[in-house]
Amino acid sequence: MFERLVRRFHHTTFRKKLILTYIIIIVVPVMSALFASGLQLYKQTNTDYENILQQLNRRTNVTLNDFFTSLARSSFFYMTQPRLMEIVRKTRPSSEQQYISDGNYMQSSMEQFVLINSNIAMISIVTPNGGMYGSKPEKVDQVMTAVSRYGKEKIKQAPFIVTEDTSDSKSNHTISIIRYLSDLYLTNGREGYVKVDIYNRAFENMLGGISDDSAQLGTLVLDGNKILYNSDAFMSNANFEEMERIAGKFQEITRDEKKTLQLKYNGKQYLFSGNINEVTGWTIIQFIPVNHIFDTFVTNTLNYVLLSVLSLLAAFVLAFFFHRYFILPILNLSKSMKTVDTLNVPLPVRSSDRGDEIGRLINSFNEMFKRLKESRESEIASSNLQKIAELKMLQSQINPHFLYNTLNTIHAISELHRLDQISIMTKSLSSIYRYNIKFGDEVTIGNELEQINNYIKIQQIRFLNKFKVEYDIDKRVLSYKILKFLIQPIIENSFYHGLEPKGGQGILKLTIKQLDQTLFISVQDDGVGIPPDKLKELTDILNESKPELNGDNNRNFGIRNVHARIRYFYGENYRMEVNSSEQQGTTIMMYIPISEEMSSNENTNS
């Protein structure tokens, strides 16, 4: 199936390929980004709500601590008046008349203090002399009931105790603060306690300002397994077992230092974050329905999808524009190229004034069409001259033989008349000419050295005592093959540019050795050398990985020729190098490989 789709794609038009490729380039990244961002967005949304719950839990604990700490200061009400301090500090039992007088004064003062603080429902106190006073005298005995329920030792060890008051189910105040009168000097078994009752509505109003109904963030306060406050009516129906399970989970959170957990209640999943309040010992829990987090994720995802759809629509609009502006001219050009074979139309495509690549392509195609038409016309004319050219080529092949035979004739005449120098020069030149036209591209080093010797004989006759030649040839390399005329141009270059301009006699040294699997060839002279600027130019030429040989440029032609032949025939790993100093001489070195054929020849020779 896949192979068939690939085959159909290969045979479809360029237009369809480009459109399909454009769609894939746009749609696949968008869908991939949508999937990846969806996963990341869900994780981020869940993490954000976990952080919100944790921040809300910390704020609730701080607010709760401040709330009860502030109200606990109300238990020091007796310190506001000297007489109240005097009554509270009594250690001996008062007379009945004095007790009634003290009770009326205490009640009046407490009622005024309660009226000032709207959060307080009632204040009760038990003094060291056994007196019991309160803003509501009929309920003053609830102090000792609460003390006996929590234990005297526990109350003495803490700055104050916050508890739920269950003594009166009809009362509208349910939260109480109990404090041991630790600020008084109590001895001989004497003890005193203060109890501050707080309106339930004040407690709920304080917590109600923390929860966020719009975000469905709720707060749950548990005293053990009992719910003291719940901002969500749905959670208020939780039974004892459920609250015990939730409280137990948050005790585990406290021990394991976890932050959040998910719990299922009545088929509905909640995300909880909780902690144990240090002041009250209550479990403070913040929660949010998991489906609300999912709804938020879906909303954000839909917004992203909508933005993606709008982006895709914009992309398709751009695709339509690109099709008209880019693809349509290419299609017209493709159709016009089919008419090129006829060459009967003035111009297949109308010239374009566009400055981009497509405009240049159209104009270049028209120029190519013109040149092709002219070429076709000239081809018809040149075909008539082809036979004449072939005939002249056959005739030209006779000329080298004529020149070779003429040189042999001159050599014979010069020997007949004992003209030794002319005989040597014509014989050497004839040998070089014959070597040039009869041997192939590769020759042995021995053959190459023979022709180099012929060349040197001619130059020594022309310039008598101008130079002498030294040879350092490893005999093992004589049977190795190299490119024909690879060394002679370098020797010629050394003679004309190094030795000839030098005054006096010069020395030319030719070295050929084997270095591992590499053949080393060196041509050294002690001539005038090469100036630094020309040496840099020559070095740049030899560093070219793909040298260009221009037959119309005679500058450094010999070295360019040899360098190009080495690179093209042996590869870029083999090279020429040049070292030179002015008035000291020049050394040109070549490194070429030893082939398998050469190695076998070497073994045969040895």
C-alpha positions as CSV (number, residue, x, y, z in Angstrom):
1,M,0.0,0.0,0.0
2,F,2.8,2.4,1.0
3,E,4.8,1.5,-2.1
4,R,1.9,2.2,-4.3
5,L,1.3,5.6,-2.8
6,V,5.0,6.4,-3.2
7,R,4.8,5.3,-6.9
8,R,1.8,7.5,-7.5
9,F,3.5,10.4,-5.8
10,H,6.6,10.0,-8.1
11,H,4.4,10.0,-11.3
12,T,2.1,12.9,-10.3
13,T,2.7,16.4,-11.6
14,F,5.0,18.9,-10.0
15,R,2.0,21.1,-9.2
16,K,0.3,18.4,-7.2
17,K,3.6,17.4,-5.5
18,L,4.2,21.0,-4.4
19,I,0.6,21.4,-3.1
20,L,0.8,18.1,-1.2
21,T,4.1,19.0,0.2
22,Y,2.9,22.4,1.3
23,I,-0.1,20.9,3.0
24,I,2.1,18.3,4.8
25,I,4.5,21.1,5.8
26,I,1.7,23.1,7.3
27,V,-0.7,20.5,8.7
28,V,1.7,18.0,10.2
29,P,3.6,20.6,12.3
30,V,0.3,22.2,13.4
31,M,-1.2,18.9,14.4
32,S,2.0,17.7,16.1
33,A,2.2,21.0,18.0
34,L,-1.5,20.7,18.9
35,F,-0.9,17.2,20.3
36,A,2.3,18.1,22.1
37,S,1.0,21.4,23.5
38,G,-2.3,19.6,24.5
39,L,-0.3,17.2,26.7
40,Q,1.8,20.0,28.0
41,L,-1.2,22.3,28.6
42,Y,-3.0,19.6,30.5
43,K,0.0,19.0,32.8
44,Q,0.5,22.8,33.1
45,T,-3.2,23.3,34.0
46,N,-3.1,20.6,36.6
47,T,0.2,22.0,38.0
48,D,-1.3,25.5,38.1
49,Y,-4.3,24.4,40.1
50,E,-2.1,22.4,42.5
51,N,0.0,25.6,43.1
52,I,-3.2,27.6,43.6
53,L,-4.5,25.1,46.1
54,Q,-1.2,25.1,48.0
55,Q,-1.1,28.9,48.0
56,L,-4.7,29.0,49.2
57,N,-3.9,26.5,51.9
58,R,-1.0,28.5,53.2
59,R,-3.1,31.6,53.2
60,T,-5.9,29.9,55.1
61,N,-3.5,28.7,57.8
62,V,-2.0,32.1,58.2
63,T,-5.4,33.8,58.3
64,L,-6.7,31.2,60.8
65,N,-3.6,31.7,63.0
66,D,-4.0,35.5,63.0
67,F,-7.8,35.2,63.6
68,F,-7.5,33.0,66.8
69,T,-4.3,34.7,68.0
70,S,-6.0,38.1,67.8
71,L,-9.1,36.8,69.6
72,A,-7.0,35.0,72.2
73,R,-5.7,38.4,73.3
74,S,-9.3,39.2,74.4
75,S,-8.8,36.7,77.3
76,F,-6.6,39.3,78.9
77,F,-9.5,41.7,79.2
78,Y,-9.0,42.0,83.0
79,M,-5.8,43.8,82.5
80,T,-7.7,46.8,81.1
81,Q,-9.0,47.9,84.6
82,P,-7.3,47.8,88.0
83,R,-10.4,46.6,89.8
84,L,-10.8,43.7,87.4
85,M,-7.2,42.8,88.1
86,E,-7.9,43.0,91.8
87,I,-10.9,40.6,91.5
88,V,-9.0,38.1,89.3
89,R,-5.9,38.0,91.6
90,K,-7.9,37.1,94.8
91,T,-6.7,33.9,96.2
92,R,-9.0,33.6,99.2
93,P,-12.8,33.0,99.0
94,S,-14.8,36.2,99.1
95,S,-17.9,36.8,101.3
96,E,-21.2,36.3,99.7
97,Q,-21.8,40.1,99.6
98,Q,-18.4,40.7,98.1
99,Y,-18.8,37.9,95.6
100,I,-22.1,39.4,94.4
101,S,-20.5,42.8,94.1
102,D,-17.5,41.5,92.2
103,G,-19.8,39.4,90.0
104,N,-21.9,42.4,89.0
105,Y,-18.8,44.4,88.2
106,M,-17.2,41.6,86.2
107,Q,-20.4,40.9,84.3
108,S,-20.9,44.6,83.4
109,S,-17.3,44.9,82.2
110,M,-17.4,41.7,80.2
111,E,-20.7,42.7,78.5
112,Q,-19.1,46.0,77.4
113,F,-16.0,44.1,76.1
114,V,-18.2,41.7,74.2
115,L,-20.2,44.6,72.7
116,I,-17.0,46.2,71.5
117,N,-15.8,43.0,69.7
118,S,-18.5,41.8,67.4
119,N,-16.8,38.4,66.9
120,I,-17.0,37.4,70.5
121,A,-20.2,35.9,71.8
122,M,-19.3,35.4,75.5
123,I,-16.4,35.6,77.9
124,S,-16.2,33.4,81.1
125,I,-13.5,33.2,83.7
126,V,-12.7,31.0,86.8
127,T,-10.5,32.9,89.3
128,P,-7.9,31.3,91.6
129,N,-10.2,31.8,94.6
130,G,-12.9,29.7,93.0
131,G,-15.0,32.5,91.7
132,M,-16.8,32.0,88.4
133,Y,-17.8,35.1,86.4
134,G,-19.1,35.6,82.8
135,S,-20.9,38.0,80.4
136,K,-23.7,35.4,80.6
137,P,-23.7,34.1,84.2
138,E,-26.1,31.3,83.4
139,K,-23.5,29.6,81.2
140,V,-20.4,30.3,83.2
141,D,-20.1,26.6,84.3
142,Q,-19.3,25.6,80.7
143,V,-15.6,26.7,81.5
144,M,-14.9,23.8,83.8
145,T,-16.8,21.4,81.5
146,A,-14.5,22.4,78.6
147,V,-11.5,22.1,80.9
148,S,-12.4,18.6,82.1
149,R,-13.0,17.6,78.5
150,Y,-9.5,18.6,77.3
151,G,-7.6,18.0,80.5
152,K,-5.9,20.5,82.8
153,E,-2.4,19.5,81.8
154,K,-3.0,19.9,78.1
155,I,-4.4,23.4,78.7
156,K,-1.5,24.4,80.9
157,Q,1.1,23.3,78.3
158,A,-0.4,25.4,75.4
159,P,-0.7,29.2,75.1
160,F,-4.4,28.6,74.4
161,I,-6.7,25.8,73.2
162,V,-9.2,26.2,70.3
163,T,-12.1,23.9,70.6
164,E,-15.6,23.3,69.3
165,D,-18.2,24.1,72.0
166,T,-20.7,21.2,72.0
167,S,-22.3,22.0,75.4
168,D,-25.2,23.9,73.8
169,S,-26.5,22.7,70.5
170,K,-28.9,25.6,70.2
171,S,-26.2,28.2,70.6
172,N,-25.1,30.2,67.6
173,H,-21.5,30.2,68.8
174,T,-19.6,26.9,68.5
175,I,-15.9,27.9,68.6
176,S,-14.2,28.6,71.9
177,I,-10.7,29.6,73.1
178,I,-9.6,28.3,76.5
179,R,-6.5,29.7,78.3
180,Y,-4.9,28.9,81.6
181,L,-4.2,32.0,83.7
182,S,-0.5,31.6,83.4
183,D,0.1,35.3,83.8
184,L,-1.1,35.1,87.5
185,Y,1.0,33.8,90.4
186,L,-0.9,30.5,91.2
187,T,0.4,28.3,94.0
188,N,-1.0,25.7,96.5
189,G,-3.2,24.0,94.0
190,R,-5.0,27.2,92.9
191,E,-5.9,27.5,89.2
192,G,-7.8,29.8,86.9
193,Y,-9.1,29.6,83.3
194,V,-10.6,32.0,80.7
195,K,-13.0,30.9,78.0
196,V,-13.7,33.1,75.0
197,D,-16.7,32.0,72.8
198,I,-16.7,33.1,69.2
199,Y,-19.7,33.5,67.0
200,N,-19.8,30.8,64.3
201,R,-20.7,33.3,61.7
202,A,-17.5,35.2,62.4
203,F,-15.5,32.0,61.9
204,E,-17.4,31.2,58.7
205,N,-17.1,34.8,57.4
206,M,-13.3,34.7,57.9
207,L,-13.0,31.4,55.9
208,G,-15.6,32.5,53.4
209,G,-13.4,35.3,52.2
210,I,-10.7,32.8,51.2
211,S,-12.6,30.4,49.0
212,D,-13.3,31.3,45.4
213,D,-16.7,30.2,44.1
214,S,-16.0,31.3,40.5
215,A,-13.1,29.0,40.3
216,Q,-14.9,26.3,42.4
217,L,-12.1,26.4,44.9
218,G,-13.5,25.2,48.3
219,T,-12.3,25.0,51.9
220,L,-12.9,22.2,54.3
221,V,-11.9,22.4,58.1
222,L,-11.9,19.1,60.0
223,D,-11.6,18.6,63.7
224,G,-10.5,15.0,63.7
225,N,-13.3,13.4,61.6
226,K,-15.8,16.1,62.2
227,I,-16.5,18.9,59.7
228,L,-16.2,22.3,61.3
229,Y,-16.5,24.3,58.1
230,N,-17.2,23.4,54.5
231,S,-17.7,26.0,51.7
232,D,-19.2,23.3,49.4
233,A,-22.6,22.0,50.3
234,F,-22.0,18.8,48.3
235,M,-19.2,17.9,50.6
236,S,-21.3,18.6,53.7
237,N,-23.2,15.3,53.1
238,A,-20.0,13.3,53.6
239,N,-20.4,10.6,56.3
240,F,-18.1,9.8,59.1
241,E,-16.2,7.1,57.2
242,E,-15.5,9.4,54.3
243,M,-14.2,12.2,56.6
244,E,-12.1,9.6,58.5
245,R,-10.6,8.5,55.1
246,I,-9.9,12.0,54.0
247,A,-8.4,13.1,57.3
248,G,-6.2,9.9,57.4
249,K,-4.9,10.7,53.8
250,F,-3.9,14.2,54.9
251,Q,-2.1,12.8,58.0
252,E,-0.1,10.8,55.4
253,I,0.5,13.9,53.4
254,T,1.9,15.6,56.5
255,R,4.2,12.7,57.3
256,D,5.4,12.2,53.7
257,E,5.7,16.0,52.9
258,K,3.4,15.6,49.9
259,K,1.5,18.6,48.6
260,T,-1.6,17.4,46.9
261,L,-3.7,14.2,46.2
262,Q,-6.7,13.1,44.3
263,L,-9.7,11.5,46.1
264,K,-12.9,10.2,44.8
265,Y,-16.1,10.9,46.7
266,N,-19.6,9.8,45.5
267,G,-18.3,9.1,42.0
268,K,-16.8,12.6,41.8
269,Q,-13.0,13.1,41.7
270,Y,-11.5,16.0,43.7
271,L,-8.0,17.4,43.9
272,F,-7.1,18.2,47.5
273,S,-4.3,20.1,49.2
274,G,-4.2,20.1,53.0
275,N,-2.2,20.7,56.1
276,I,-2.5,20.5,59.9
277,N,-2.9,23.9,61.5
278,E,-0.3,24.5,64.2
279,V,-2.5,26.6,66.4
280,T,-5.8,24.7,66.4
281,G,-4.6,21.2,65.4
282,W,-7.4,21.1,62.8
283,T,-7.0,19.8,59.3
284,I,-7.3,22.6,56.8
285,I,-8.1,21.4,53.3
286,Q,-8.6,23.2,50.0
287,F,-10.2,21.3,47.2
288,I,-11.4,21.6,43.6
289,P,-13.4,19.2,41.4
290,V,-11.1,17.6,38.8
291,N,-13.7,18.0,36.1
292,H,-13.3,21.8,36.6
293,I,-9.6,21.5,35.8
294,F,-10.5,19.4,32.8
295,D,-13.1,21.9,31.6
296,T,-10.4,24.7,31.9
297,F,-8.0,22.5,29.9
298,V,-10.7,21.9,27.2
299,T,-11.5,25.6,27.0
300,N,-7.9,26.5,26.6
301,T,-7.4,23.7,24.0
302,L,-10.4,24.9,22.0
303,N,-9.0,28.4,21.9
304,Y,-5.7,26.9,20.6
305,V,-7.6,24.8,18.1
306,L,-9.5,27.9,16.9
307,L,-6.3,29.8,16.5
308,S,-4.8,26.8,14.7
309,V,-7.7,26.6,12.3
310,L,-7.5,30.3,11.6
311,S,-3.8,29.9,11.0
312,L,-4.5,27.0,8.6
313,L,-7.0,29.1,6.7
314,A,-4.5,31.9,6.4
315,A,-1.9,29.3,5.2
316,F,-4.3,28.1,2.5
317,V,-5.0,31.6,1.4
318,L,-1.3,32.1,1.1
319,A,-1.0,28.8,-0.8
320,F,-3.6,30.1,-3.3
321,F,-1.6,33.3,-3.7
322,F,1.7,31.3,-4.1
323,H,0.1,29.1,-6.7
324,R,-0.9,32.1,-8.8
325,Y,2.3,33.9,-8.3
326,F,4.9,31.1,-8.4
327,I,3.4,27.8,-9.6
328,L,1.4,29.2,-12.6
329,P,4.4,30.8,-14.3
330,I,6.4,27.6,-13.9
331,L,3.5,25.6,-15.4
332,N,3.4,27.9,-18.4
333,L,7.1,27.6,-18.7
334,S,6.8,23.8,-18.6
335,K,4.2,23.8,-21.4
336,S,6.4,26.2,-23.5
337,M,9.4,23.9,-23.2
338,K,7.5,21.2,-25.0
339,T,7.4,23.5,-28.1
340,V,11.1,24.0,-28.2
341,D,11.7,21.1,-30.6
342,T,9.7,22.8,-33.3
343,L,11.6,26.1,-33.1
344,N,8.8,27.6,-35.2
345,V,7.5,30.2,-32.7
346,P,9.1,33.6,-32.2
347,L,9.2,33.2,-28.3
348,P,7.5,30.4,-26.4
349,V,7.0,32.5,-23.2
350,R,6.4,36.2,-22.9
351,S,9.3,38.0,-21.3
352,S,8.9,38.8,-17.6
353,D,9.7,42.0,-15.8
354,R,9.8,40.2,-12.4
355,G,13.1,40.6,-10.5
356,D,13.0,37.3,-8.7
357,E,14.3,33.8,-9.7
358,I,11.2,32.9,-11.7
359,G,11.5,36.1,-13.8
360,R,15.2,35.4,-14.4
361,L,14.3,31.8,-15.2
362,I,11.7,32.9,-17.9
363,N,14.1,35.4,-19.4
364,S,17.0,32.9,-19.3
365,F,14.7,30.4,-21.1
366,N,13.9,32.9,-23.8
367,E,17.6,33.7,-24.3
368,M,18.4,29.9,-24.4
369,F,15.7,29.5,-27.0
370,K,17.2,32.2,-29.1
371,R,20.6,30.7,-28.9
372,L,19.2,27.2,-29.6
373,K,17.5,28.5,-32.7
374,E,20.7,30.2,-33.9
375,S,22.6,27.0,-33.0
376,R,20.2,24.9,-35.1
377,E,20.6,27.2,-38.1
378,S,24.4,27.2,-37.7
379,E,24.3,23.4,-37.3
380,I,22.7,23.1,-40.7
381,A,25.4,25.3,-42.2
382,S,28.2,23.6,-40.4
383,S,27.1,20.1,-41.5
384,N,28.0,21.1,-45.1
385,L,31.5,21.8,-43.9
386,Q,31.9,18.6,-41.9
387,K,33.2,16.5,-44.8
388,I,35.8,19.2,-45.7
389,A,37.0,19.3,-42.1
390,E,37.3,15.5,-41.9
391,L,39.3,15.5,-45.1
392,K,41.7,18.2,-43.7
393,M,42.1,16.1,-40.6
394,L,43.2,13.2,-42.6
395,Q,45.6,15.4,-44.5
396,S,47.0,16.9,-41.3
397,Q,48.0,13.4,-40.1
398,I,50.5,13.2,-42.9
399,N,52.5,16.3,-41.7
400,P,54.0,14.7,-38.4
401,H,55.4,11.9,-40.5
402,F,56.8,14.3,-43.0
403,L,58.5,16.4,-40.2
404,Y,59.9,13.2,-38.5
405,N,61.3,11.9,-41.9
406,T,62.8,15.3,-42.6
407,L,64.6,15.4,-39.2
408,N,66.1,12.0,-39.9
409,T,67.3,13.2,-43.3
410,I,69.0,16.2,-41.7
411,H,70.6,13.9,-39.2
412,A,71.9,11.6,-42.0
413,I,73.3,14.6,-44.0
414,S,75.0,16.1,-40.9
415,E,76.7,12.8,-40.1
416,L,77.8,12.5,-43.7
417,H,79.5,15.9,-43.5
418,R,80.7,15.2,-39.9
419,L,78.6,18.1,-38.4
420,D,78.3,16.4,-34.9
421,Q,76.3,19.1,-33.1
422,I,73.7,19.3,-35.8
423,S,73.5,15.5,-35.9
424,I,73.0,15.3,-32.1
425,M,70.4,18.1,-32.1
426,T,68.4,16.6,-35.0
427,K,68.6,13.1,-33.6
428,S,67.5,14.3,-30.1
429,L,64.7,16.4,-31.6
430,S,63.6,13.5,-33.8
431,S,63.5,11.1,-30.8
432,I,61.5,13.6,-28.8
433,Y,59.0,14.1,-31.7
434,R,58.7,10.4,-32.2
435,Y,58.3,9.9,-28.4
436,N,55.5,12.5,-28.4
437,I,53.4,11.0,-31.3
438,K,53.9,7.2,-30.7
439,F,53.8,6.6,-27.0
440,G,50.6,6.5,-24.9
441,D,49.7,8.7,-21.9
442,E,51.8,6.6,-19.5
443,V,55.5,5.8,-19.9
444,T,58.2,4.3,-17.7
445,I,60.5,6.6,-15.9
446,G,63.3,5.1,-17.9
447,N,61.7,6.3,-21.2
448,E,60.9,9.7,-19.7
449,L,64.6,10.1,-18.6
450,E,65.8,9.3,-22.2
451,Q,63.7,12.1,-23.6
452,I,64.8,14.4,-20.7
453,N,68.4,13.6,-21.7
454,N,67.6,14.4,-25.4
455,Y,66.1,17.8,-24.3
456,I,69.2,18.5,-22.1
457,K,71.6,17.7,-25.0
458,I,69.8,20.2,-27.2
459,Q,70.0,22.9,-24.5
460,Q,73.6,22.2,-23.8
461,I,74.5,22.6,-27.4
462,R,72.5,25.8,-27.7
463,F,74.0,27.3,-24.5
464,L,77.5,25.8,-24.2
465,N,78.8,25.5,-20.6
466,K,75.7,27.4,-19.3
467,F,74.7,24.6,-16.9
468,K,75.4,21.1,-15.9
469,V,73.1,18.4,-14.7
470,E,73.2,16.1,-11.7
471,Y,71.1,12.9,-11.4
472,D,70.0,11.2,-8.2
473,I,67.9,8.4,-9.5
474,D,66.9,5.3,-7.5
475,K,67.3,2.4,-10.0
476,R,64.3,0.6,-8.6
477,V,62.0,3.3,-10.0
478,L,63.1,3.0,-13.6
479,S,60.4,0.6,-14.5
480,Y,57.6,2.6,-12.7
481,K,55.1,4.3,-15.0
482,I,54.2,8.0,-14.9
483,L,52.4,10.4,-17.1
484,K,54.3,11.3,-20.3
485,F,56.0,14.7,-20.2
486,L,55.5,15.1,-16.5
487,I,59.1,16.0,-15.7
488,Q,60.3,17.7,-18.9
489,P,58.1,20.9,-18.5
490,I,59.5,21.4,-15.0
491,I,63.1,21.1,-16.2
492,E,62.3,23.5,-19.1
493,N,60.8,25.9,-16.6
494,S,63.9,25.7,-14.3
495,F,66.2,26.3,-17.3
496,Y,64.4,29.3,-18.8
497,H,63.3,31.1,-15.6
498,G,66.1,30.1,-13.2
499,L,69.3,29.2,-14.9
500,E,69.3,31.2,-18.2
501,P,68.9,34.6,-16.4
502,K,71.7,33.7,-14.0
503,G,75.2,34.9,-14.9
504,G,77.7,32.1,-15.0
505,Q,77.3,28.4,-14.9
506,G,74.3,26.8,-13.1
507,I,73.5,23.4,-11.7
508,L,70.3,21.5,-12.3
509,K,69.6,18.4,-10.1
510,L,67.0,15.8,-10.8
511,T,66.0,13.4,-8.0
512,I,63.6,10.5,-8.2
513,K,63.1,8.3,-5.2
514,Q,60.5,5.9,-3.6
515,L,59.0,7.0,-0.3
516,D,56.9,4.1,1.0
517,Q,54.1,3.9,-1.6
518,T,54.7,7.4,-3.0
519,L,57.1,8.4,-5.8
520,F,59.1,11.5,-5.0
521,I,60.4,13.7,-7.9
522,S,62.4,16.8,-7.3
523,V,63.8,19.3,-9.8
524,Q,66.3,21.7,-8.1
525,D,68.3,24.6,-9.6
526,D,70.6,27.3,-8.2
527,G,69.2,30.0,-10.4
528,V,67.8,33.4,-9.7
529,G,64.9,32.1,-7.7
530,I,61.3,33.5,-7.5
531,P,60.2,36.9,-6.1
532,P,57.9,36.6,-3.0
533,D,54.8,38.0,-4.8
534,K,55.2,35.5,-7.7
535,L,56.0,32.7,-5.3
536,K,52.7,33.4,-3.5
537,E,50.8,33.4,-6.8
538,L,52.4,30.1,-7.8
539,T,51.7,28.6,-4.3
540,D,48.0,29.6,-4.6
541,I,47.9,27.9,-8.0
542,L,49.3,24.7,-6.5
543,N,46.8,24.8,-3.6
544,E,43.8,24.7,-6.0
545,S,41.9,21.5,-5.6
546,K,40.4,21.8,-9.1
547,P,42.9,23.7,-11.2
548,E,41.7,25.4,-14.3
549,L,44.0,25.2,-17.4
550,N,43.6,28.1,-19.8
551,G,45.4,27.4,-23.0
552,D,45.4,31.1,-23.9
553,N,47.3,32.1,-20.8
554,N,51.1,31.5,-21.1
555,R,51.8,32.6,-17.5
556,N,53.1,29.6,-15.5
557,F,51.6,27.4,-18.2
558,G,54.1,24.6,-17.7
559,I,53.6,24.3,-14.0
560,R,49.8,24.8,-14.4
561,N,49.8,22.0,-16.9
562,V,51.7,19.5,-14.7
563,H,49.7,20.5,-11.6
564,A,46.4,20.0,-13.4
565,R,47.4,16.6,-14.8
566,I,48.6,15.3,-11.4
567,R,45.3,16.4,-9.7
568,Y,43.0,15.0,-12.5
569,F,44.9,11.8,-13.1
570,Y,46.1,10.8,-9.6
571,G,43.6,12.6,-7.4
572,E,43.6,15.4,-4.8
573,N,45.8,13.5,-2.4
574,Y,48.8,14.0,-4.6
575,R,50.4,17.3,-5.3
576,M,53.2,19.7,-6.3
577,E,55.2,21.9,-4.0
578,V,57.6,24.7,-4.6
579,N,60.3,26.2,-2.5
580,S,62.3,29.2,-3.6
581,S,64.5,32.0,-2.4
582,E,65.7,34.9,-4.5
583,Q,69.3,34.5,-5.9
584,Q,69.5,31.1,-4.2
585,G,67.4,28.9,-6.4
586,T,64.2,27.0,-6.7
587,T,63.1,23.4,-5.9
588,I,59.9,22.0,-7.3
589,M,58.7,18.7,-5.8
590,M,56.1,16.2,-7.0
591,Y,54.4,13.4,-5.1
592,I,52.6,10.8,-7.1
593,P,51.4,7.3,-6.2
594,I,52.9,3.9,-7.0
595,S,50.2,1.8,-8.6
596,E,49.8,-2.0,-8.4
597,E,51.1,-2.3,-11.9
598,M,54.2,-0.4,-10.9
599,S,54.8,-2.7,-7.9
600,S,54.6,-5.8,-10.1
601,N,57.0,-4.2,-12.5
602,E,59.3,-3.5,-9.7
603,N,59.2,-7.1,-8.5
604,T,60.0,-8.3,-12.1
605,N,62.8,-5.9,-12.4
606,S,64.4,-7.0,-9.2
